[in-house]
Amino acid sequence: MSRRTRLSLAVLAGVGALALAACSAIVTDDEKSAKEAAAPETSEVAFDLTSANVETRPHIEPVAEAVDALAESGFEPVQEGKLTVAILGAGAPPTSFFAEDDSTTIIGSDADFASLIAEGLDLEYAPENVAWADWPLGVESGKYDIALINIGVTEERKELFDFATYRDAVMAFTVAAGSEITEIAEPADVSGLKVIVGSGTNQEAYLLDWFAQNEQAGIDPGEAVYYEDTAAGLLALTSGRADVSILPYSLAAFQAATLGETAVVGKFNSAYPVDGQVGAVTAKGSGLVDPVSIVLNTLIEDGTYAEVLERWGQQEEAVAESLVNPPGLPRP
């Protein structure tokens, strides 16, 4: 039976670590624009955010090539016969988050992929809820076999970890539903606009570069504005205090589909100036990364990969191949 549910502002408020963490909010009512608009009616979309979602999770048989590669690698799981996966329960739809009816069950596309990787390696899926700050030490020390927490490939991280990629690292430009802004594809498109962005993030660097290009072209560059969390940014966007917001693409698309208050009008790769990807992370040299990549490529080839992305509305982030340690975000 299909369950239809809304994504509440309370859920959105918890995703600051993914999009707007460490932003300082110095925005007052005086900064409100004159275009205060009534919020559109909330739409409802058939995303099952309950623990029953696990029952419809895709499954696969063990992948012989991956199982053989794992045996030859010398890798030994933290727990015998299990794949211990660090995953983010207090994350954000649609990647990973606690089911709305069960504070122990983690669902989302990362959970689906983690479960499939375990099955492909002929291991039992053993998820461990972790905080974002805890996954690096946990993987490096051997507390967890692998982490799937929407982790982007960076050159700095590659010194300590191996990556098997499974999604493009994409950011989105979003606007309020009904906005006159229908596309953002080049610097001139943000000229004169107030754009919400996370302070100190790579997307801020991307935006400020666009502003600099506008200044060189002799046009209004635009203005960056900062909020403490995603919920505050959403309110500013829908009330007209800002024109555009930059969010992780998957979150932005999910937000637009479930709340009906926003629309995605553009996207760019978050690892600018390279085309970066999100990867499953293992300890450097553990031997696990190649078998994981084999499973992921099998999922891509047999269509299971596309099934997971479609389940969570993430088709725009699809990759053609799982790569091991591709170029990532350059060092600062």
C-alpha positions in Angstrom: 0.0 0.0 0.0 1.5 3.4 -1.1 2.1 5.9 1.7 2.1 9.6 0.8 3.8 11.9 3.2 5.1 15.4 3.5 8.7 16.5 4.4 8.3 18.7 7.4 10.4 21.8 8.2 11.6 20.0 11.3 13.3 17.4 9.1 14.8 20.1 6.9 16.2 21.8 9.9 18.4 18.9 10.6 20.3 18.9 7.3 22.5 21.9 8.0 25.6 19.7 8.1 25.0 18.7 4.5 24.3 22.1 3.0 24.5 25.2 5.2 26.6 24.1 8.2 28.7 26.8 9.8 26.8 29.6 8.2 26.3 32.8 10.2 22.8 34.3 10.0 22.9 38.1 10.1 19.7 38.7 8.2 17.0 41.0 9.6 13.5 41.8 8.8 14.7 45.0 7.2 16.2 43.0 4.4 12.8 41.6 3.3 12.1 42.3 -0.3 8.9 43.9 -1.4 7.7 40.7 -3.2 6.3 38.9 -0.1 4.4 36.1 -1.8 1.9 33.6 -0.4 3.3 30.2 -0.1 1.8 27.7 -2.7 -0.1 24.7 -1.5 2.0 21.8 -0.4 2.1 19.0 -2.9 2.2 15.4 -1.8 4.4 12.8 -3.5 4.6 9.0 -3.1 7.8 8.7 -1.1 7.5 6.2 1.7 9.5 7.7 4.6 8.4 5.0 7.0 10.2 1.8 8.1 8.1 -0.1 5.7 10.3 1.3 3.0 12.9 -1.4 3.9 10.4 -4.0 2.6 10.6 -2.6 -0.9 14.4 -2.2 -1.0 16.0 -3.9 -4.0 18.1 -7.0 -3.5 20.7 -8.9 -5.5 22.5 -12.2 -5.4 26.2 -12.3 -4.5 28.4 -11.1 -7.4 30.9 -14.0 -8.0 33.6 -11.7 -9.3 33.3 -9.4 -6.3 33.3 -12.3 -3.8 36.4 -13.8 -5.4 38.1 -10.4 -5.5 37.3 -9.9 -1.8 38.7 -13.3 -0.9 41.9 -12.6 -2.8 42.3 -9.1 -1.3 43.0 -10.3 2.2 40.4 -8.0 3.7 38.8 -9.2 6.9 35.5 -7.6 8.0 35.2 -6.0 11.4 32.5 -8.5 12.2 32.8 -12.0 10.7 30.4 -12.5 7.9 29.1 -8.9 8.1 29.7 -5.6 6.3 29.8 -3.0 9.0 28.6 0.2 7.4 28.9 3.7 8.9 25.8 5.6 7.8 24.1 8.8 8.8 20.8 8.4 10.6 20.4 12.1 11.4 20.9 13.0 7.8 18.6 14.2 5.2 16.1 12.7 2.7 16.7 11.3 0.2 20.2 10.0 0.9 20.0 8.7 4.5 17.7 9.5 7.5 15.7 7.8 10.2 12.3 6.5 9.2 9.6 8.8 10.5 8.0 6.0 12.5 11.2 4.4 13.8 14.2 6.2 15.3 16.5 3.2 14.7 15.8 2.3 11.1 17.8 4.2 8.5 16.4 4.5 5.0 17.4 6.4 1.9 19.5 5.8 -1.2 22.7 5.4 0.8 21.1 2.7 2.9 19.8 1.0 -0.2 23.3 1.0 -1.8 25.0 -0.1 1.4 22.6 -3.1 1.7 23.2 -4.0 -2.0 27.0 -3.8 -1.6 26.8 -6.1 1.3 24.6 -8.6 -0.6 26.9 -8.4 -3.6 29.9 -9.3 -1.4 27.9 -12.2 0.2 28.0 -10.4 3.6 25.3 -9.4 6.0 24.4 -5.7 6.0 25.2 -4.3 9.4 24.5 -0.5 9.5 25.9 1.6 12.3 24.4 5.1 12.9 27.2 7.6 13.1 27.6 11.4 13.2 29.3 13.0 10.2 32.3 14.0 12.3 32.9 10.4 13.4 33.1 8.5 10.1 36.8 9.3 9.3 38.3 8.0 12.5 35.9 5.1 12.6 36.9 3.9 9.1 40.6 4.6 9.5 40.7 2.8 12.8 38.8 -0.3 11.6 35.7 0.3 13.6 33.7 0.4 10.4 34.4 -1.5 7.2 33.0 1.2 5.0 31.1 4.5 5.1 28.3 5.7 2.8 27.4 9.1 4.0 27.1 11.2 0.8 30.9 11.6 1.0 32.5 13.6 -1.9 35.9 12.6 -3.3 38.6 15.0 -2.4 42.3 14.9 -3.0 42.9 15.4 0.8 40.6 12.5 1.8 42.3 10.2 -0.8 45.5 10.3 1.3 43.7 8.3 4.0 40.8 6.6 2.3 39.9 4.7 -0.9 36.7 5.7 -2.8 34.4 3.6 -5.0 32.1 6.2 -6.6 28.3 5.8 -7.1 26.8 9.3 -7.6 27.7 12.6 -9.2 28.4 15.4 -6.6 25.8 17.9 -7.8 24.5 21.2 -6.3 21.3 22.9 -7.3 20.0 26.4 -7.7 16.5 26.6 -6.3 13.9 29.3 -6.3 10.4 29.8 -4.8 7.6 28.1 -6.7 6.2 30.6 -9.1 9.4 32.7 -9.3 10.0 34.5 -12.5 13.5 32.9 -12.5 13.3 29.8 -14.7 16.9 29.0 -15.4 20.3 29.7 -13.9 23.1 28.5 -16.2 25.7 31.3 -16.3 27.1 34.1 -14.1 24.8 36.7 -15.7 21.8 34.7 -14.5 22.5 35.6 -10.8 23.2 39.3 -11.5 21.3 41.5 -9.0 20.0 38.5 -7.1 20.3 37.5 -3.4 21.6 34.0 -3.3 21.6 31.8 -0.1 24.8 29.8 0.2 26.8 28.0 2.9 29.7 30.0 4.3 33.1 28.6 3.7 31.8 25.9 1.3 33.0 25.1 -2.2 29.7 26.2 -3.6 30.3 29.6 -2.0 33.6 29.8 -3.9 31.8 28.8 -7.1 29.2 31.6 -6.5 31.8 34.2 -5.6 33.6 33.4 -8.8 30.4 34.1 -10.7 30.0 37.4 -8.9 33.6 38.3 -9.9 32.8 37.5 -13.5 29.8 39.8 -13.4 31.8 42.6 -11.9 34.3 42.3 -14.7 31.4 42.4 -17.2 30.3 45.6 -15.6 26.9 44.3 -14.3 25.5 44.0 -10.8 27.4 40.9 -9.4 24.7 39.7 -7.0 24.8 39.2 -3.3 25.5 36.1 -1.1 23.3 35.7 2.0 23.8 33.3 4.9 21.4 31.5 7.2 21.9 29.2 10.1 20.2 26.2 8.7 18.2 24.9 5.7 14.8 25.6 7.3 15.6 29.2 7.8 16.9 29.5 4.3 13.7 27.9 2.9 11.6 30.4 4.8 13.7 33.3 3.5 13.4 31.9 0.0 9.6 31.4 0.0 9.0 34.7 1.8 10.9 36.7 -0.8 13.9 37.7 1.4 16.2 35.9 -1.0 15.9 35.0 -4.7 17.9 31.8 -5.0 19.2 29.1 -2.7 22.1 26.7 -3.3 21.5 23.2 -1.9 22.7 19.6 -2.6 20.8 18.6 -5.7 19.2 15.5 -4.2 17.9 17.5 -1.2 16.7 20.3 -3.4 14.8 18.0 -5.7 13.3 16.1 -2.8 12.3 19.3 -1.1 10.6 20.6 -4.3 8.7 17.3 -4.8 7.5 17.0 -1.3 6.8 20.5 -0.1 5.8 22.0 -3.4 7.2 25.4 -2.3 10.4 25.5 -4.5 11.7 24.6 -7.9 15.1 23.6 -9.2 16.3 25.9 -12.0 19.9 24.9 -12.4 22.7 22.7 -11.2 26.5 22.5 -11.1 29.2 20.0 -9.9 30.1 20.7 -6.2 33.7 19.7 -6.7 34.3 22.7 -9.0 36.7 23.1 -10.8 36.7 19.3 -11.4 33.7 17.0 -12.0 33.6 15.3 -8.7 31.6 12.3 -7.5 30.3 10.8 -4.2 31.9 7.6 -3.1 31.7 4.6 -0.7 34.7 5.1 1.5 37.1 2.4 2.8 40.4 2.5 4.7 43.3 3.1 2.5 44.8 -0.1 1.2 42.3 -2.3 3.0 41.6 -4.3 -0.1 37.8 -3.6 0.1 37.4 -0.8 -2.5 37.9 -2.9 -5.7 35.3 -5.5 -4.7 32.9 -2.7 -3.8 33.4 -1.1 -7.2 32.8 -4.4 -8.9 29.4 -4.7 -7.1 28.5 -1.1 -8.0 29.3 -1.6 -11.6 27.2 -4.8 -11.6 24.3 -2.8 -10.2 24.8 -0.2 -13.0 24.8 -2.9 -15.7 21.8 -4.9 -14.5 19.6 -1.8 -13.8 19.4 -2.1 -10.0 21.4 1.1 -9.7 18.8 3.0 -11.8 16.0 1.5 -9.7 17.5 2.9 -6.5 18.0 6.3 -7.9 14.4 6.4 -9.3 13.1 5.2 -5.9 14.6 8.4 -4.4 14.3 10.9 -7.3 18.0 11.1 -7.8 18.2 10.2 -11.5 20.1 13.4 -12.3 23.0 12.2 -10.2 23.6 9.0 -12.1 27.1 7.9 -13.1 27.9 5.6 -16.0 30.6 3.7 -14.1 31.9 3.3 -10.6 35.4 4.6 -10.4 38.1 3.8 -7.9 39.8 7.0 -6.5 39.1 9.3 -9.4 40.2 13.0 -9.4 38.5 14.8 -6.5 38.1 18.3 -5.1 41.6 19.9 -5.2 43.3 20.9 -2.0 42.6 24.4 -0.9 
